[in-house]
Amino acid sequence: MRGRRQGALRALVIAWKAFSYTLSALVLAFVVSQLWFYGHIVYWRRFPPANTAFMERSLEALQAKDPQARLRHQWVPYERISANLKRAVVAAEDARFLDHEGFDWEMIQKAIARNEERGRIVAGASTISQQLAKNLFLSAERSWLRKGEEALITWMLEDALSKRRILELYLNYAEWGEGVFGAEAAARYHFGVPAAALTAEQAAWLAVILPTPHRYERGRLTPYLAARLSTILARMGAVQIP
């Protein structure tokens, strides 16, 4: 009987040690991964990313069809992006961009209420900072684990970068069509002009298609787009940008 108890105790100790080591390894891996994210963000205070997670996946998809395919992308500094585009994107995507610290809790509550009312997801409340976190590092999948990581990276972006730098990065890496990334490539692809020369109407059109850029052809104006365009143009004058 005593031998059985000692054997059971040894098994319990071994199991506890295995659990503790596994948990410690997982915690260490988590901490290292977060430091990896934060280190990249700090580096990007001064230097632009070579590419993003979304760009890599887009290139893989394009090259699966055509091995010679390349992305359209060209980094341009903040001052060489039309103020029209800055205002249009903030008006369309995150009107309280300068007021929150990465999360717009008022919009989150409204989105939750709308989704509960409809019984399905019909509204989101992602800020520009949250969208940048996803574009830089994550996938488009929807899961609580991914949303949790997105929240942590969003906090890192807001902690390490200015609002101006966050908007600069977002405008340079947002997707504006199949294989089209960033304001400069978008302006030239859709309108044949540099990002600095975008008119208010052109900027508003680019802001409208941001959520689903693959659905719209170059310069095409549908009734839905026309209505959204009018709304954004009306809001742009009151928008504050960094």
Protein Blocks (a to p, Z undefined) as FASTA:
>chain_A
ZZmmmmmmmmmmmmmmmmmmmmmmmmmmmmmmmmmmmmmmmmmmmpccfbdfklmmmmmm
mmmmmmkbccddddddfklgcfklmmmmmmmmommlmmmgoiafklmmmmmmmmmmnopa
fbdcbdfklmmmmmmmmcfbdcfklmmmmmmmmmmmmmmpcfklmmmmmmmmpccbehia
cjklmmmmmnopafklpcfklmmmmmmmmmmmmlpcehiacfklmmmmmmmmmmmmmpcc
ZZ
